[in-house]
Amino acid sequence: MVVSANRFLAEEIQLHTLLQPECPVLVYCSRRSTEAETGAVFAQVRMVNRTDREITTVILQIEGLDPNGTALYTQQDIILAQCHAAPHSLFGEDRMLVLQRDAVASLRITVERVSFGDGTSWRKLPEQELLTAEQAGWRVCPCGMPNPAENPVCDLCGEPLPEVEETVVTPLPKTENLTPEDIRIPDVYQPAQVIREYYPVTVYETEEEEPEAPKWLVILLTILGSLALAAAIGFFVYCLVYFM
């Protein structure tokens, strides 16, 4: 069921051009909506499962940016559970994610973690950065889906990709050609859950230093050593004189 347009004030759909090359999920586009009665702000995110496995859970980070690209707020650990995203399919846009009410020019959405139906998972590493298709060396399929250079076919439509020297970069659909029906908003939505993960701390072993002896003990041992050495020398001289 499509909710009446009077309930939500929809803003234009934002097509995302920054990629996470190592990520099994591609964030394709997003849309923000404001509930007319309460003023609550929501986001919907359309993603692509680039793998041959079913995706069950995705954890996102969403940043609200001003026109200069400066982050005005950051929301972490936004969970999309029970996605059941089939291999090479679009998913996620049926979820309503609660956002802060600050006015922003755009959203920057990063995939932090992905769980698969076979029990495995993927996690973003700190050194992994967002890149454009040109920076990552990806090719853009005529359907508009960016693909790694080594892909023989598109991750989404399955069509063969053009050769590198004949790459055809098709402009992404214009927002004015998209209607509210392009992204269906469920009548009953569940706000995004927030979790905290506690990571184990790795303890590195170090060599233990021997305790330092007290100063008075060092002085005493030095005096006793000196007396013992003097006695030994005296005994040696006595023996030498006596026997000669």
Salt bridges, closest charged atoms under 4 A:
GLU11 OE1 - ARG32 NH2 3.13
GLU35 OE2 - ARG7 NE 3.28
ASP52 OD1 - HIS88 NE2 2.62
GLU54 OE2 - HIS84 ND1 3.76
GLU63 OE1 - ARG108 NE 2.84
GLU93 OE1 - ARG46 NE 2.46
ASP94 OD1 - ARG95 NE 3.82
ASP118 OD2 - ARG53 NH1 3.32
ASP155 OD2 - ARG50 NE 3.12
ASP187 OD1 - ARG7 NH1 3.48
GLU197 OE1 - ARG113 NH1 2.59
GLU197 OE1 - ARG123 NH2 3.80
